[in-house]
């Protein structure tokens, strides 16, 4: 989970509660005693050498929709395949 937090940032208390019914309030409070870790901007960590600016923006949007802390907030496979990122990549 450390690698996920490094990229996605620290989940909010609300996100932690919605991630799992097994998450106790004590666990949530313990996690939030950690320093605030902000989410990284995917556009800044995607390769500039092999992607155009538009491709990076589309890929960043797709990743943002796929990599949500709360599973019910993520797009599904069909939605992902219909994303603009794949329209120019047949």
C-alpha positions in Angstrom: 0.0 0.0 0.0 3.0 2.3 0.5 3.6 2.5 -3.3 -0.1 3.3 -3.9 -0.1 6.1 -1.3 3.0 7.5 -2.9 1.1 7.9 -6.2 -2.6 8.2 -5.2 -2.0 10.2 -2.1 -3.4 9.3 1.4 -7.0 8.3 1.2 -9.4 10.5 3.1 -11.2 9.1 6.2 -14.4 8.9 4.1 -12.6 6.9 1.4 -11.1 4.6 4.0 -14.5 3.8 5.4 -15.9 3.1 1.9 -13.0 1.0 0.9 -13.8 -1.8 3.3 -16.4 -2.8 5.9 -13.5 -4.2 7.9 -11.9 -0.8 8.4 -12.4 0.2 12.0 -12.5 3.8 13.2 -9.3 3.1 15.2 -7.5 2.1 12.0 -8.8 5.1 10.1 -7.7 7.5 12.9 -4.3 5.8 13.0 -3.8 6.2 9.3 -4.6 9.8 9.5 -2.0 10.4 12.2 0.5 10.1 9.3 1.7 13.1 7.4 -0.6 14.3 4.6 0.6 12.7 1.3 -0.8 14.5 -1.8 -1.8 12.7 -4.9 0.7 12.9 -7.8 -0.4 14.4 -11.1 -0.3 11.5 -13.5 0.6 13.9 -16.4 3.8 14.7 -14.7 4.9 11.0 -14.2 3.9 9.7 -17.6 6.7 9.5 -20.2 7.2 12.7 -22.2 9.5 11.1 -24.7 7.0 8.6 -26.1 3.7 10.3 -25.6 2.3 13.6 -27.0 0.8 16.1 -24.6 -2.7 15.0 -25.7 -1.9 11.3 -25.2 -0.4 12.1 -21.7 -3.6 14.0 -20.8 -5.8 11.2 -22.0 -3.7 8.6 -20.3 -3.7 10.6 -17.0 -7.5 10.9 -17.1 -7.9 7.2 -17.8 -5.5 6.3 -14.9 -7.3 8.7 -12.6 -10.6 7.0 -13.4 -9.1 3.5 -13.0 -7.1 4.1 -9.8 -9.6 5.3 -7.3 -9.3 4.3 -3.7 -12.9 3.3 -3.4 -13.6 0.4 -5.8 -17.2 1.4 -6.5 -15.9 4.7 -7.8 -13.7 3.1 -10.5 -14.8 2.8 -14.1 -15.3 -0.7 -15.3 -13.5 -2.5 -18.2 -16.0 -1.6 -20.9 -15.9 2.1 -19.9 -12.1 2.0 -19.8 -12.0 0.5 -23.3 -14.3 3.3 -24.6 -12.1 6.0 -23.1 -10.6 8.6 -25.5 -7.1 7.3 -24.9 -7.9 4.2 -26.9 -9.7 5.9 -29.7 -6.4 6.9 -31.4 -4.6 3.7 -30.5 -6.1 0.8 -32.5 
